[in-house]
């Protein structure tokens, strides 16, 4: 199935483009860029690679539930949630399709078996989370990996204290996390979000998804601003939801469509929020609602 992105240049900065998922009169007459999700009658649950989501420290069970469910709803077929022993033992009661694990000692060895990894939802800054951060950093810097890596939430808070650069990951900070990563204030981030995204990409590498009004996606060449989204989406768990969707999208496309799949993930997440706003309003706009709407959009049921 083919998915499309519509672009227009932002005149005040020709190095930046806005994008949306549906055509409108304000968009340029350029042909939309399309990409395909891999469809094959012979696929099975591990055809897109095994997926691992790491997080859910004590007190943050909800974050890993939301990101795991979001990944499943948006196309991931085999999802393992790595959390504390307490949380791993109960996660399946919230989503029975999840596989769970909890051994920090075995993490460095088993992490190589996964093609798609999201780390951060529900990590804190205590010893358990920092130990995981250190093992994951060792994995990234010691192996010639070709994995899809998304770093989010609590991982980014720890990264601000122990910074390092990696060229093949996707970082998804909100403005507070961005301020910590750049050792500045949220006010300065808000004053020039494009500059902040550029600095983050230069300092930490990979692709930066700076969340907020007009989410910015920045790689080492280009910058894009999402035309969808609304203030009602500023609720707890919304970023965890987005991270799970990005994880699915990048796992289901060819490498040539990697950036387009990130843009589409951001776009379909934000567009879903806009559709919910038009139907029900912005009060009580939850991540759980968004992941279900994304599922319908991806299946062309809207």
Helices and strands as residue ranges (DSSP letters): E 2-10, E 13-20, E 33-36, E 51-54, H 61-73, E 79-82, H 85-88, H 91-94, E 99-101, H 104-110, G 111-113, E 116-119, H 127-142, E 148-152, H 153-161, E 170-172, H 175-181, H 186-191, H 193-204, E 207-210, E 216-218, E 223-226, G 231-233, H 238-251, G 255-257, H 258-280, H 287-298
